[in-house]
């Protein structure tokens, strides 16, 4: 609205007019000018803020700009900055992490723009998982019949970990996204990895512990530099399902067979052992074994 286009009204034109009415000729002209500008249709706003080149390299194809699409009176439906890109649909919010090393304030800024209570934290992981997504973790409630979906994408991926997360609109509570960082020596990993294959976190190249006696697996791992070996005894069903829990090494016999092994730190492995048929289910003393890093708690 251009102020110069409004009708000019003198004080005497309004003299004697009742409050809230515009019966004089000058007052009517002013009111008509205001109402005419008010009839213009509402427009969606697009705001672009240019950023300097000093931000560093962003994932290929991502412009170094902030873009907000905002329906009147509501949260943004699209938001992108150097840290994260978000898009809100009718049922889901899609999240792509662009720069896992970005300042935490950039993530907070973007999540709040789409009405999401979320943040990003670093999680200690194995070397091959650095920069990848961990979680996300949520303390809230999901709308009935919904959940979090992780989409893995490779070709043309702009995300730091080549994927995106779909979260339902209406999710309550806080959401924490984890991005893998190098774990310190001996620090428990947020995501244990299979130790059965060397490329995926195994301890000895070409060595597969499944089906081997506990004593042999323990000796092999100790000679390879593993300092901490814990045991989970499993009671397995014929179809491969089953359950188990952490058991002290003193209750695990040398000739019991290993079912699998998980590397949980640079110097630690959790060995899963199949209980022999003669050991009744849940008959061994239970202990509190090592647990993955609670990275989401800060």
C-alpha positions in Angstrom: 0.0 0.0 0.0 1.4 3.4 -1.0 0.6 6.1 1.6 0.7 8.8 -1.1 -2.3 7.2 -2.8 -4.6 7.5 0.2 -7.3 10.2 0.2 -6.2 13.3 2.2 -8.6 14.1 5.0 -8.6 17.3 7.1 -9.6 17.4 10.7 -12.7 19.4 9.9 -13.8 16.6 7.6 -14.0 14.2 10.5 -15.5 16.6 13.1 -18.7 15.3 14.6 -18.3 11.8 13.2 -19.4 9.1 15.6 -16.6 6.7 16.7 -16.3 3.7 14.3 -18.3 5.3 11.5 -17.2 7.2 8.3 -20.2 9.1 7.0 -18.4 12.3 5.8 -17.2 12.5 2.2 -13.5 12.8 3.3 -13.8 10.0 5.8 -15.5 7.7 3.3 -12.7 8.4 0.7 -10.1 7.4 3.3 -12.0 4.2 4.3 -12.4 3.2 0.6 -8.7 3.6 0.0 -7.8 1.4 3.0 -10.3 -1.3 2.1 -9.2 -1.3 -1.5 -5.6 -2.2 -0.5 -6.9 -4.8 2.0 -8.6 -6.8 -0.8 -5.2 -7.8 -2.4 -4.8 -11.6 -2.2 -2.4 -12.9 0.4 0.9 -14.1 -1.0 3.3 -16.8 0.2 6.6 -15.2 1.2 10.0 -16.3 0.0 13.0 -14.8 1.8 16.5 -15.4 0.6 19.5 -14.5 2.7 22.9 -14.7 1.0 25.8 -16.2 2.8 29.4 -15.5 2.4 31.9 -17.9 0.9 33.6 -18.4 4.2 31.1 -21.1 5.4 33.2 -23.8 3.8 32.2 -26.5 1.4 28.6 -27.6 1.5 27.4 -30.9 -0.1 27.4 -30.6 -3.9 24.3 -29.1 -5.4 23.2 -27.2 -2.2 23.1 -23.5 -2.6 24.6 -21.5 0.3 21.3 -19.7 1.0 18.5 -19.7 3.5 15.0 -20.3 1.9 11.8 -20.1 3.8 8.3 -20.8 2.4 5.8 -19.6 5.0 2.0 -19.9 4.8 0.3 -17.1 6.6 0.1 -17.7 10.4 1.9 -21.1 10.3 5.3 -22.7 10.4 7.5 -23.0 7.4 6.8 -25.8 4.9 10.3 -25.8 3.4 13.6 -24.7 5.1 17.2 -25.1 4.1 20.4 -23.8 5.4 24.0 -25.0 5.4 23.2 -27.5 8.2 19.9 -29.2 7.3 17.1 -29.2 4.7 13.5 -29.8 5.8 10.2 -30.2 3.9 6.8 -30.5 5.5 4.1 -32.5 3.7 0.5 -33.3 4.8 1.6 -36.3 6.8 5.4 -36.3 7.1 8.4 -34.0 7.7 11.4 -35.0 5.6 14.9 -34.2 7.1 18.2 -34.3 5.3 21.4 -33.5 7.2 23.7 -31.5 4.9 26.6 -30.7 7.2 27.1 -32.8 10.3 29.8 -30.4 11.6 27.6 -27.3 11.4 27.0 -25.2 14.5 24.2 -26.5 16.7 22.3 -23.2 16.4 21.8 -23.8 12.7 20.1 -27.1 13.3 17.9 -25.5 16.0 17.0 -22.6 13.8 15.8 -25.0 11.0 13.9 -27.4 13.2 12.0 -24.6 14.9 11.1 -23.1 11.6 9.0 -26.2 10.8 7.6 -26.6 14.3 9.9 -29.5 15.2 11.5 -29.9 18.7 14.7 -31.5 17.6 18.5 -31.2 17.8 21.6 -32.9 16.5 24.4 -34.4 18.6 27.6 -36.3 17.9 27.7 -40.0 18.7 30.9 -42.1 19.1 31.1 -44.7 16.4 33.4 -47.2 14.6 35.7 -45.6 12.0 33.6 -46.8 9.1 30.5 -45.1 10.6 31.9 -41.6 11.0 29.6 -39.0 9.5 26.6 -41.5 9.2 23.2 -41.1 10.8 22.7 -42.6 14.3 19.1 -42.9 15.5 17.2 -40.7 15.6 15.9 -41.1 19.1 12.6 -39.7 20.3 11.1 -39.3 23.7 7.6 -38.3 22.4 4.5 -40.1 21.2 3.7 -41.0 17.6 0.3 -40.5 16.0 -1.4 -44.0 15.7 -0.1 -46.1 12.9 3.0 -44.0 12.2 6.7 -44.1 12.9 10.1 -42.9 11.7 11.3 -44.1 8.3 14.9 -43.9 7.1 15.5 -43.7 3.4 18.9 -44.6 2.1 19.9 -42.8 -1.1 23.1 -42.8 -3.1 22.8 -41.3 -6.6 22.6 -37.5 -6.5 22.5 -37.5 -2.7 23.1 -34.1 -1.1 22.9 -35.4 2.5 26.1 -35.9 4.5 25.2 -39.5 5.1 23.3 -40.1 1.8 19.8 -40.5 3.2 16.8 -38.8 4.6 14.4 -39.3 7.5 10.6 -39.1 7.3 9.0 -38.1 10.6 5.2 -38.0 11.1 3.5 -34.6 11.5 2.0 -34.5 14.9 5.0 -36.2 16.7 5.2 -34.9 20.2 8.3 -34.6 22.4 12.0 -34.1 21.6 13.8 -35.8 18.7 17.6 -36.2 18.7 19.5 -37.0 15.5 22.9 -38.5 15.9 25.9 -38.0 13.6 28.8 -40.4 14.0 32.1 -39.0 15.3 35.3 -40.9 15.8 35.2 -42.7 19.2 38.0 -42.2 21.6 40.2 -45.3 22.3 38.2 -47.7 24.5 35.0 -45.5 24.3 31.9 -47.6 23.8 30.3 -47.1 20.4 26.8 -45.9 19.9 26.1 -48.6 17.3 27.9 -51.9 17.8 29.0 -53.6 14.6 29.2 -57.3 13.6 32.6 -58.7 14.3 32.1 -61.7 12.0 33.6 -60.0 8.9 36.7 -57.9 8.9 35.5 -55.2 6.7 32.5 -54.5 8.9 34.4 -54.2 12.2 35.8 -57.6 12.6 38.9 -58.2 14.7 41.0 -60.5 12.7 40.9 -60.5 8.9 39.0 -63.5 7.5 38.2 -64.8 11.0 34.6 -65.8 11.6 33.8 -66.8 15.2 30.4 -68.4 14.6 30.3 -72.1 15.5 33.8 -72.0 17.2 34.4 -72.9 20.9 34.5 -70.0 23.3 38.1 -70.7 24.3 39.3 -70.5 20.7 37.4 -67.2 20.0 38.7 -65.7 23.3 42.3 -66.6 22.6 42.1 -65.3 19.0 40.6 -62.0 20.1 43.1 -61.5 23.0 46.0 -62.1 20.7 44.6 -59.5 18.3 44.6 -56.8 21.0 41.1 -57.1 22.4 41.2 -56.2 26.1 37.6 -56.6 27.1 35.5 -59.6 26.2 31.9 -59.9 27.6 29.4 -62.7 27.1 25.7 -62.9 26.3 24.3 -66.4 26.7 21.4 -67.1 24.2 18.7 -69.7 24.5 17.9 -70.3 20.8 14.8 -71.9 19.2 15.0 -74.2 16.1 13.9 -71.3 13.9 16.8 -69.1 15.1 14.7 -66.9 17.4 15.4 -66.7 21.1 16.5 -64.5 23.9 19.4 -64.1 26.3 21.3 -61.8 28.7 24.7 -60.8 30.0 26.5 -63.5 32.0 29.8 -63.4 33.9 32.7 -65.2 32.1 33.0 -67.6 35.1 29.6 -69.2 34.1 30.5 -69.6 30.4 32.3 -72.9 29.6 35.2 -73.1 27.2 33.6 -75.7 24.9 30.3 -73.8 24.4 29.8 -72.6 20.9 29.8 -69.0 19.8 26.7 -67.8 17.9 28.0 -64.4 16.9 30.2 -61.5 18.1 29.6 -57.8 18.2 32.4 -55.2 18.4 31.4 -52.6 20.9 34.6 -50.5 21.1 38.0 -50.4 19.6 39.2 -52.8 22.3 36.0 -54.6 23.3 33.9 -57.4 21.9 30.6 -58.9 23.2 30.5 -62.6 22.4 27.0 -64.2 22.0 27.1 -67.8 23.1 24.5 -70.5 22.4 23.5 -72.2 25.6 23.9 -76.0 25.4 20.7 -78.1 25.5 21.4 -79.2 29.0 21.4 -75.6 30.4 17.8 -74.6 31.4 16.5 -71.3 30.0 17.3 -68.3 32.2 19.1 -70.5 34.8 22.4 -68.6 34.8 23.1 -65.5 37.0 22.4 -62.3 35.2 24.8 -59.3 35.3 24.8 -55.8 34.0 27.0 -55.9 30.9 28.4 -53.1 28.9 25.9 -50.9 27.2 26.2 -48.7 24.0 26.9 -45.0 24.5 23.8 -43.0 25.6 24.9 -40.3 23.2 21.4 -38.8 23.0 21.6 -37.6 26.6 24.4 -35.3 25.9 
